Amino acid sequence: MVALDSIGLAIVSGIANGMLLFLAAVGLTLIFGVLDVLNFAHGSLYMLGAYFTYFLVSDGGLLASLPGSFWLAVVIAPLLVALVGVVMERFIIRPVYDQDHEFQLLLTFGLVLIIDNGARILWGTDFRSVSPPGLLDFQISLFGSGYPFYNVFLIVTGGVAALTMWLLFERTRVGKIVRASSQDRGIANALGVNVPLVFTGTFLLGSLLAGLGGALAAPYQSIQPTMGESIIIESFIIVVIGGLGSFGGAFVGALLIGVVNSLAFLYLPSLQPVIPFVLVAAVLLTRPAGLFGKEVAA
């Protein structure tokens, strides 16, 4: 029988992992909700965030000798990923805005192959790692056991990111413009909104969030070229569970998947890889639009 303190630790660890999943999934749902584009390469942007962080702070890295190098990398790496995202949106994805989602998935899957193999060429296939910053590199007592404080930092950071995103899109003029552009591009354009610029900015923000998730994940998990493939699958599951285009759904779905995965590792380790798929199937059978998605009238 699993002790209650082990269950508590598993739940907290699941929440920490869920916050990283949220940073990846919310960018994916943002891009889909505004641009109506299913970007399968979003996970590769997450991977680039982790690799850029490693490149900046590892021994011999550009920032390795500077004080606070990790914090600088957490700022610079997502900005570099956002730049990659802007180039991707402007020259590759923009021409397929009006294409079927199947075509978008095939195109962005091609980008996955290019980016992932580029990472293999630059950094090889060996697992890489980044040490947590000294300020966060210690343990606290939690449920009678030592628990990494960096995981607590991830929980707080994810919560702040979620609140910031909600305030941006629900309480600011920028959020109103983005929502208007997503609901009716023609009318928004007629009212003087630069819709292409809004779309580029949205893709930039989604890429930035993916890069931030990858940068924060660098001290949390091993860095390797296939990490983007696993995160994009989980992100799609989260988006479907929460509802396409729903920020609240992405947040709840990420926490749900994070905690369920963590508890499944305790109770059903052999079935843990398939449990998220069972969960998404159960949600779709009961609520086809997702937990927070809007049902489309027949």
Buried (B, 14 or more C-beta within 10 A) or exposed (E): EEEEEBBBBBBBBBBBBBBBBBBBBBBBBBBBBBBBBBBBBBBBBBBBBBBBBBBBBBEEBBBBEBEEBBBBBBEBBBBBBBBBBBEBBBEBBBEBBEEEEEEBBEBBEEBBEEBBEBBEEEBEEEEBEBEBBEEBEEEEEBBEEEBBBBBBBBBEBBBEBBEEBBEBBEEEEEBEBBBBBBEEBEEBBEEEBEBBEBBBBBBBBBBBBBBBBBBBBBBBBEBBBEBBBBBBBBBBBBBBBBBBBBBEBBBBBBBBBBBBBBBBBBEEEEEBEEBBEEBBEEBEEEBEBBBBBEEEEE
